[in-house]
Amino acid sequence: DNLEDLIPEFLLLLKGGIDIPDIPLNVSRSFLQNDTQVQKISKYIIKKVADHFQATFKEDRKKYEEYWEDINAFIKFGMLKEDEFFDAMQDIAIFKSAGGDYLTVEEYKQRNAAVNEGNTRIWYAASE
C-alpha cells in the first residue's frame, strides 16, 4: 500500500509487480523508510527505468520521442528529485525546439554553435 517508500513518486505511474520475498507482508511505514534493502530496491528500480529509456533512445529514437510526449513531465520531475536519475537521464532528456523537432541539450548546442559564437546560454520555455 505504501509504494511511495519503495518506488519514487515520479515513477508511480508505472504498472507491474515486484516480488520481494525478503520483506515481510505486514510492515510499518517506518520500517520501509529505514530499511536499507528497501532503499537498494528503490535505487535499482530507478536504475532499471533509466536503463530502459537509454536503450530506447539509442535503439529507436523515433519511438523514444513518441513516448516523450506522455512521460516528459515525470522524467523531468524525477531528474529534479533524484540525483542518480538525473545523472542517468541528462544526456537523453530531449526538448522541443522552436522548429518543432526534439533535441538533447548537447545536440542543440552543436546545431547552434556557429550562430551562438561562444554564448552558452540556452533559453527554455517551460510551456513546451
N, C-alpha and C positions, 0 to 999 in steps of 0.2 A: 504494500500500500504506500509506503514512503519511498517511492522511487527517486525522489529528489536527492536523497543521500547517496544513492548508488549511481544514478545517471544524472549528469549536469542538466539543469533546466533547459538549456538551449537544444538538448537532444531528446527531450521528452516527446517530440512528435514522432520519433522512431517507433516502429512496430516490431515486435519479436519477443522471443523468450530467452531468458537467461537461466541456465541450470547451474546452481551453485550449491553443491552438496555439503560444503564445509560451513555454511551459515545456517543456524537453526531456523525453524519455521516461525517461531514466535520470538521476535526480537524487539527491543525498545529502540526508539529513535536515537537515544544517546549511544547505544551500542553501535548502531550503524555509523554515526558521526565519528566515533572514536576508534573504530576497528581498522587496523592497518590493512587487513585483507580487503575490506570493502573499498578503501582508498586506492589500493592497487588495481582492483577490478574496475573502478571508475576511470582511472588513468588508462587502463588497457582498452576500455570501450572508446574513449576519446581517440586513442591512437589508431584503432581499427577503423573508425569512421573517417579520420583524416587520411589513412592509407587508401581507403576506398575512393575518396574524392581525388587523391593524387593519381591513382591508377586510371580512373575515368578521364581525368584531364589529359593525361599523356596518351591514352589509347583512343579516345573518341571525344575530341574537343567539342564537336557539334552537339553531341549528347549532353556533355557537361554544361554547355551554355543553355540548353533547353531546361535542364534541371535547375539551373541557377535562378531562373525566373521565380521558381517556387521556394527555393531554400536560402536565397542570399541573406535575408534578414536574420535567419537563425545562425548562419555561418558567421556573419559579421558580429552578431551578439556574442557568439562563442569565442570569437577572436578577442573580443574585449574582456571577457570573463576569465579565460584560461590561457595562461602563457604558453603552455605546451601546444595547445591547439593553434594559437597564433603562429608559433614557430613552424608548425607543420603546414599551415594554410597560406602563409603570407605570399608565397611565390605563385600560388594558383588562385588567389582571390581575384575575381575579374570585375570590371566596372564598365558600364556602358559609356561610350564616348559620345561626343556631340554628333558624330556621324551615324550613331546607332549600332556600331559594332562593339563587341566585348573585347577588352584588353586587360592584361595584368598591368600593374604599375610599371614594371620593367619594360614591357612592350610599348607602353605609352611613351615612356622616356626615350626609348630608342627611336620610335617613329617621329618624335618631335625634337630630336637632338639638334638638328640643323636650325630649326626655327627658333628654338629657345636660347641658343648661343650661351650656354653655361647657366642659365636660370634654372634652378632646381625646384622651384615652386610648382605645385600642381593644385589647381583649384578643383574642388569636388562639390557637386550639388547633391545634397542628401535626398532629394526627392526624385532620384533616378526615374 
